[in-house]
């Protein structure tokens, strides 16, 4: 079977997470992604450890962080600040469909690698710029990092326990969720631009900003403010608009109860041995339960405390309400459903042997994703990429002497 994007060439000039997350999506879909990295150092995340992957020789290699967003790519080490290196990149641009970069606004213009210049060379080029604050606006020149954007974009104001609660105060999410969401939005935009190019023959410039993405991802919390003027606060792991929808302690740990409607609440109450609560005027509808949250939660906690995690999960399956364990990461990958869905994939690496990676959540009936290559070692494909451009061995040696590659 063919891959969905098997005839698409991507130049990946991004590093860290948001850009590489997007280009890994494209690689999963079958695109030929050429990761352009600085000679000797490469992507910053290669050094963001410990932990580090251990090679067959017992030596520490790239950081584990690098492996989360760089599979399926080829690594070309190239210094485009050197004229000879820039010339190589221009040759790659001529045959590329997509270029993804996350340099500061205007950072590539001085090298003639901005969209305006490259679109003259290749009018079909789709050029995606990922920055903290976008190409316009008063903050455009500022560097942007995930945690900073979580703060400025409002996410930390609604994440964590209330100030008055133990451990209260703003918190960031446990993964760089803004970077990940930005990578997903960038992928969506790139595929839309690719479809448009199929009709028009023209590429275009895509401007994706972490701050824009974060504000967009406020979702219902933003709507609560824009529609009703309500400024949301921190509720810990509870939900501002649904009750009960939060963790509860039980006999041997914690479970997450996620009641989404009144029928599920009635089912839960039946399973918990308190059917009268479902008929109580204070709790009969979700709106009632939100209004009387402080009265309801202690009553539920008393019931939930009496049973174990397994007992509650079995009751949830039998009675039809959403409830599950709060798993640690090791338990996630040991879960029978995760195993059945093959969420973990093991990919062969010449240096590290079998490398465990998280599979793409995209599943296709006609163009399935193949996991053929682990994240590349720094510069491992430099000579192969240059050979495809017609660069012979003598010229490769010359470029190495000039430190252009």
C-alpha positions as CSV (number, residue, x, y, z in Angstrom):
1,X,0.0,0.0,0.0
2,X,1.2,3.5,-0.7
3,X,1.7,6.2,2.0
4,X,-0.6,9.2,1.9
5,X,2.3,11.7,1.4
6,X,4.9,9.4,-0.2
7,X,5.6,11.9,-3.0
8,X,6.0,14.9,-0.8
9,X,9.4,16.4,0.2
10,X,9.7,18.3,3.4
11,X,12.6,20.5,4.6
12,X,12.6,20.6,8.4
13,X,14.5,23.6,9.6
14,X,12.8,23.4,13.0
15,X,14.1,22.2,16.3
16,X,12.9,21.5,19.9
17,X,9.3,20.3,19.8
18,X,6.5,22.2,18.0
19,X,8.1,22.1,14.5
20,X,9.5,18.6,14.8
21,X,6.1,17.4,16.1
22,X,4.5,18.7,13.0
23,X,7.2,17.3,10.6
24,X,7.0,13.9,12.4
25,X,3.3,13.8,11.6
26,X,4.2,14.4,7.9
27,X,6.9,11.7,8.1
28,X,4.4,9.3,9.6
29,X,2.1,10.1,6.6
30,X,4.9,9.1,4.3
31,X,6.6,12.3,3.4
32,X,10.4,12.4,2.8
33,X,11.4,14.7,5.7
34,X,14.9,16.0,5.6
35,X,15.9,17.4,8.9
36,X,18.4,20.1,8.4
37,X,20.6,20.4,11.5
38,X,23.7,22.3,12.6
39,X,26.9,20.4,12.2
40,X,28.4,19.0,15.4
41,X,25.5,20.0,17.7
42,X,22.2,19.4,15.8
43,X,18.8,19.8,17.4
44,X,19.0,21.2,20.9
45,X,16.9,18.3,22.3
46,X,19.6,15.8,21.4
47,X,21.3,17.1,24.6
48,X,18.2,17.6,26.7
49,X,18.9,14.8,29.2
50,X,19.3,12.7,31.2
51,X,18.0,10.2,30.4
52,X,20.0,9.4,27.3
53,X,19.7,6.4,24.9
54,X,22.5,4.0,25.4
55,X,24.3,2.7,22.3
56,X,25.5,-0.8,21.6
57,X,29.0,0.3,22.8
58,X,27.6,1.2,26.2
59,X,28.0,5.0,25.6
60,X,25.3,7.5,26.1
61,X,23.9,8.9,22.9
62,X,21.0,11.3,22.1
63,X,18.6,12.3,24.9
64,X,15.4,10.4,25.2
65,X,13.5,13.7,24.5
66,X,14.8,13.8,20.9
67,X,13.1,10.4,20.2
68,X,9.6,11.7,20.9
69,X,9.3,13.8,17.7
70,X,11.9,12.8,15.1
71,X,11.2,9.4,13.8
72,X,11.0,8.7,10.1
73,X,13.2,11.6,9.1
74,X,16.6,11.9,7.5
75,X,19.3,14.0,9.1
76,X,21.4,16.4,7.0
77,X,24.0,18.5,8.8
78,X,24.3,21.8,7.0
79,X,25.5,25.3,8.0
80,X,23.5,27.7,5.8
81,X,25.4,30.7,7.3
82,X,28.3,29.5,5.1
83,X,27.6,30.5,1.4
84,X,28.4,27.0,0.1
85,X,26.0,25.5,2.7
86,X,23.3,28.0,1.7
87,X,23.8,27.0,-1.9
88,X,23.1,23.4,-1.1
89,X,19.9,24.4,0.8
90,X,18.7,26.4,-2.2
91,X,19.1,23.3,-4.3
92,X,17.0,21.4,-1.8
93,X,14.3,24.2,-1.8
94,X,14.0,23.8,-5.6
95,X,12.7,20.3,-5.2
96,X,10.9,20.7,-1.9
97,X,7.1,20.9,-1.4
98,X,7.1,22.1,2.2
99,X,9.5,24.0,4.5
100,X,9.0,24.2,8.2
101,X,11.0,26.6,10.3
102,X,10.8,28.1,13.8
103,X,13.4,30.8,13.8
104,X,12.8,34.2,15.3
105,X,10.8,36.6,13.1
106,X,13.1,37.7,10.3
107,X,15.9,35.4,11.4
108,X,16.2,33.7,8.1
109,X,15.8,36.8,5.9
110,X,19.5,37.8,6.2
111,X,20.4,34.5,4.6
112,X,17.9,34.9,1.8
113,X,15.9,32.0,3.3
114,X,12.7,33.9,4.0
115,X,9.4,33.1,2.3
116,X,9.5,36.0,-0.1
117,X,12.9,35.0,-1.5
118,X,12.4,31.3,-1.6
119,X,8.9,31.6,-3.2
120,X,10.6,33.3,-6.2
121,X,12.8,30.2,-6.5
122,X,10.0,27.7,-6.0
123,X,6.5,29.3,-6.3
124,X,4.9,26.0,-5.3
125,X,6.7,26.0,-1.9
126,X,4.5,25.8,1.2
127,X,6.5,27.6,3.9
128,X,5.4,27.2,7.5
129,X,6.8,29.6,10.2
130,X,6.3,28.6,13.8
131,X,7.0,31.3,16.4
132,X,6.0,32.2,19.9
133,X,4.0,35.2,19.1
134,X,3.5,35.3,15.3
135,X,4.9,37.3,12.4
136,X,3.0,40.5,13.4
137,X,2.0,42.3,16.6
138,X,4.0,44.0,19.4
139,X,5.4,40.8,20.8
140,X,6.5,39.4,17.4
141,X,10.2,39.7,18.1
142,X,10.1,38.0,21.5
143,X,11.2,34.4,21.9
144,X,8.5,32.0,23.0
145,X,8.7,28.9,25.0
146,X,6.0,26.5,26.1
147,X,5.9,27.3,29.8
148,X,5.9,31.0,29.1
149,X,3.0,30.7,26.7
150,X,1.1,28.5,29.2
151,X,1.4,31.4,31.6
152,X,0.6,34.3,29.2
153,X,-2.1,32.4,27.3
154,X,-4.2,31.8,30.5
155,X,-3.7,28.0,30.8
156,X,-1.8,28.3,34.1
157,X,-4.5,30.5,35.6
158,X,-7.0,27.5,35.2
159,X,-4.5,24.7,36.1
160,X,-3.7,23.7,39.6
161,X,-5.5,23.9,43.0
162,X,-7.2,27.1,44.1
163,X,-5.0,29.5,46.1
164,X,-6.7,28.6,49.4
165,X,-6.3,24.9,49.0
166,X,-3.3,22.9,50.0
167,X,-0.7,23.1,47.3
168,X,-2.7,25.9,45.7
169,X,-1.3,28.1,43.0
170,X,-0.9,28.2,39.2
171,X,0.8,25.2,37.6
172,X,1.8,24.3,34.1
173,X,0.7,21.1,32.4
174,X,3.0,18.1,32.8
175,X,4.0,18.0,29.1
176,X,4.7,20.9,26.7
177,X,1.1,20.8,25.5
178,X,1.3,24.2,23.7
179,X,4.2,23.0,21.6
180,X,2.3,19.8,20.8
181,X,-0.9,21.6,19.9
182,X,1.0,24.0,17.8
183,X,2.6,21.1,15.9
184,X,-0.8,19.7,15.3
185,X,-2.3,23.0,14.1
186,X,0.8,23.4,11.8
187,X,0.2,20.0,10.3
188,X,-3.4,20.8,9.6
189,X,-2.5,24.1,8.0
190,X,0.2,22.5,5.9
191,X,-2.2,19.8,4.6
192,X,-4.8,22.4,3.8
193,X,-2.2,24.5,1.9
194,X,-1.1,21.3,0.0
195,X,-4.7,20.7,-1.0
196,X,-5.0,24.4,-2.2
197,X,-1.8,24.0,-4.2
198,X,-3.3,21.0,-5.9
199,X,-6.0,23.3,-7.2
200,X,-4.1,26.5,-7.8
201,X,-0.5,25.4,-8.3
202,X,0.6,28.0,-5.8
203,X,2.3,27.6,-2.5
204,X,1.9,30.0,0.4
205,X,3.2,31.2,3.7
206,X,1.7,29.9,6.9
207,X,2.1,31.8,10.2
208,X,1.5,29.7,13.3
209,X,2.0,31.2,16.8
210,X,2.2,29.4,20.1
211,X,0.3,32.1,21.9
212,X,-2.5,32.0,19.3
213,X,-2.8,28.3,19.6
214,X,-2.9,28.5,23.4
215,X,-5.7,31.0,23.4
216,X,-7.6,28.9,20.9
217,X,-7.2,25.9,23.1
218,X,-8.9,27.5,26.0
219,X,-12.0,26.2,24.3
220,X,-15.0,26.2,26.7
221,X,-13.1,28.3,29.3
222,X,-12.7,31.0,26.7
223,X,-16.4,30.7,25.7
224,X,-17.4,31.0,29.4
225,X,-15.7,34.4,29.4
226,X,-16.6,35.6,26.0
227,X,-20.3,34.6,26.2
228,X,-21.0,35.0,29.9
229,X,-18.3,37.3,31.2
230,X,-17.1,34.6,33.7
231,X,-13.4,34.7,34.4
232,X,-12.5,31.0,35.1
233,X,-10.3,30.1,38.0
234,X,-8.5,27.0,39.2
235,X,-10.5,24.0,40.3
236,X,-7.8,21.4,40.6
237,X,-8.9,18.5,38.5
238,X,-12.5,19.3,38.8
239,X,-14.5,20.6,35.8
240,X,-16.0,24.1,35.8
241,X,-19.2,23.0,33.9
242,X,-19.7,19.3,34.8
243,X,-20.2,17.6,38.2
244,X,-19.0,15.1,39.3
245,X,-16.0,15.2,37.0
246,X,-12.8,14.8,39.1
247,X,-10.6,12.4,40.9
248,X,-11.7,10.7,44.1
249,X,-9.7,8.7,46.6
250,X,-10.8,5.1,47.1
251,X,-9.7,2.2,49.3
252,X,-6.4,1.6,47.5
253,X,-5.7,4.7,45.5
254,X,-7.5,7.1,43.2
255,X,-10.1,6.9,40.4
256,X,-11.3,9.4,37.9
257,X,-15.0,9.8,37.8
258,X,-16.2,11.6,34.6
259,X,-20.0,11.8,34.7
260,X,-21.1,13.4,31.4
261,X,-24.9,13.5,31.7
262,X,-27.8,12.9,34.1
263,X,-28.3,9.3,33.1
264,X,-24.7,8.4,33.9
265,X,-25.1,10.1,37.3
266,X,-28.2,8.0,38.0
267,X,-26.3,4.9,37.0
268,X,-23.4,5.8,39.3
269,X,-25.7,6.5,42.2
270,X,-27.3,3.1,41.7
271,X,-23.9,1.4,41.7
272,X,-22.8,3.3,44.7
273,X,-25.8,2.4,46.7
274,X,-27.2,5.9,47.0
275,X,-30.0,6.1,44.3
276,X,-31.8,8.7,46.3
277,X,-29.1,11.3,45.4
278,X,-30.1,11.1,41.7
279,X,-33.6,12.2,42.7
280,X,-32.6,14.8,45.1
281,X,-33.6,18.3,43.8
282,X,-30.2,19.6,44.6
283,X,-28.5,17.1,42.3
284,X,-31.1,16.0,39.7
285,X,-29.6,17.9,36.8
286,X,-26.0,18.8,35.9
287,X,-26.8,22.5,36.4
288,X,-28.1,21.6,39.9
289,X,-24.9,19.6,40.6
290,X,-22.6,22.4,39.5
291,X,-24.5,24.9,41.7
292,X,-24.4,22.5,44.7
293,X,-21.0,21.1,44.1
294,X,-19.7,21.8,47.6
295,X,-22.6,19.7,49.1
296,X,-22.4,16.8,46.7
297,X,-18.7,16.0,46.5
298,X,-18.3,15.0,50.2
299,X,-21.3,12.7,49.9
300,X,-19.8,11.0,46.9
301,X,-16.3,10.8,48.4
302,X,-17.7,8.9,51.4
303,X,-19.2,6.3,49.1
304,X,-16.2,6.0,46.8
305,X,-13.8,5.6,49.7
306,X,-15.3,2.3,50.6
307,X,-14.3,0.3,47.5
308,X,-11.1,-0.4,45.5
309,X,-10.0,0.8,42.1
310,X,-10.8,-2.5,40.5
311,X,-14.2,-2.6,42.2
312,X,-15.1,0.8,40.9
313,X,-13.9,0.0,37.4
314,X,-16.0,-3.2,37.3
315,X,-19.0,-1.3,38.6
316,X,-18.6,1.4,35.9
317,X,-18.5,-1.3,33.2
318,X,-21.5,-3.0,34.6
319,X,-23.7,0.1,35.3
320,X,-22.6,2.3,32.4
321,X,-20.8,5.3,33.8
322,X,-17.2,6.6,33.0
323,X,-14.7,5.7,35.7
324,X,-11.0,4.7,35.5
325,X,-7.8,4.4,37.3
326,X,-5.3,7.3,37.4
327,X,-2.4,5.4,35.9
328,X,1.3,6.1,36.2
329,X,3.1,6.1,32.8
330,X,4.4,2.5,33.3
331,X,0.9,1.3,33.9
332,X,-0.3,3.1,30.8
333,X,2.0,1.0,28.6
334,X,1.1,-2.1,30.5
335,X,-2.7,-1.6,30.0
336,X,-4.3,-4.4,28.0
337,X,-6.1,-2.0,25.8
338,X,-3.0,0.1,25.0
339,X,-1.2,-3.2,24.1
340,X,-4.1,-4.3,21.9
341,X,-4.1,-1.0,20.1
342,X,-0.3,-1.3,19.6
343,X,0.3,2.2,20.9
344,X,3.9,1.3,21.6
345,X,6.1,0.5,18.6
346,X,9.6,-0.8,18.6
347,X,11.8,0.5,15.7
348,X,15.3,-0.7,14.8
349,X,18.2,1.7,15.2
350,X,21.7,1.0,13.9
351,X,23.2,2.4,17.1
352,X,20.6,1.7,19.8
353,X,19.0,-1.6,18.7
354,X,15.3,-1.7,19.4
355,X,13.9,1.7,20.3
356,X,10.5,2.0,22.0
357,X,8.4,4.8,20.5
358,X,4.8,5.9,20.8
359,X,2.8,5.1,17.7
360,X,0.9,7.8,15.8
361,X,-2.8,7.9,16.8
362,X,-3.8,8.2,13.2
363,X,-5.1,4.9,11.8
364,X,-5.8,4.5,8.0
365,X,-7.5,1.7,6.2
366,X,-5.8,2.4,2.8
367,X,-2.6,4.2,3.6
368,X,-1.4,2.8,6.9
369,X,1.6,4.3,8.7
370,X,4.8,2.3,8.6
371,X,7.5,2.6,11.3
372,X,10.5,1.9,9.2
373,X,13.2,4.2,10.8
374,X,14.1,5.4,14.2
375,X,15.0,9.0,14.8
376,X,18.2,9.6,12.9
377,X,21.7,10.0,14.3
378,X,23.1,13.5,13.6
379,X,24.1,13.8,10.0
380,X,23.6,10.1,9.2
381,X,21.9,10.9,5.8
382,X,24.1,13.9,4.7
383,X,25.9,12.1,1.9
384,X,22.8,10.3,0.7
385,X,20.8,13.6,0.4
386,X,23.7,15.3,-1.3
387,X,24.1,12.4,-3.8
388,X,20.4,12.8,-4.7
389,X,21.3,16.4,-5.7
390,X,24.1,15.1,-7.9
391,X,27.0,16.1,-5.5
392,X,29.9,13.8,-6.0
393,X,32.4,12.6,-3.4
394,X,35.0,15.2,-4.2
395,X,32.5,18.0,-3.7
396,X,31.3,16.4,-0.5
397,X,34.9,16.4,0.8
398,X,35.2,20.0,-0.2
399,X,32.0,21.0,1.6
400,X,33.3,19.2,4.7
401,X,36.6,21.1,4.6
402,X,34.6,24.3,4.4
403,X,32.5,23.2,7.4
404,X,29.4,23.8,5.2
405,X,28.2,20.3,6.1
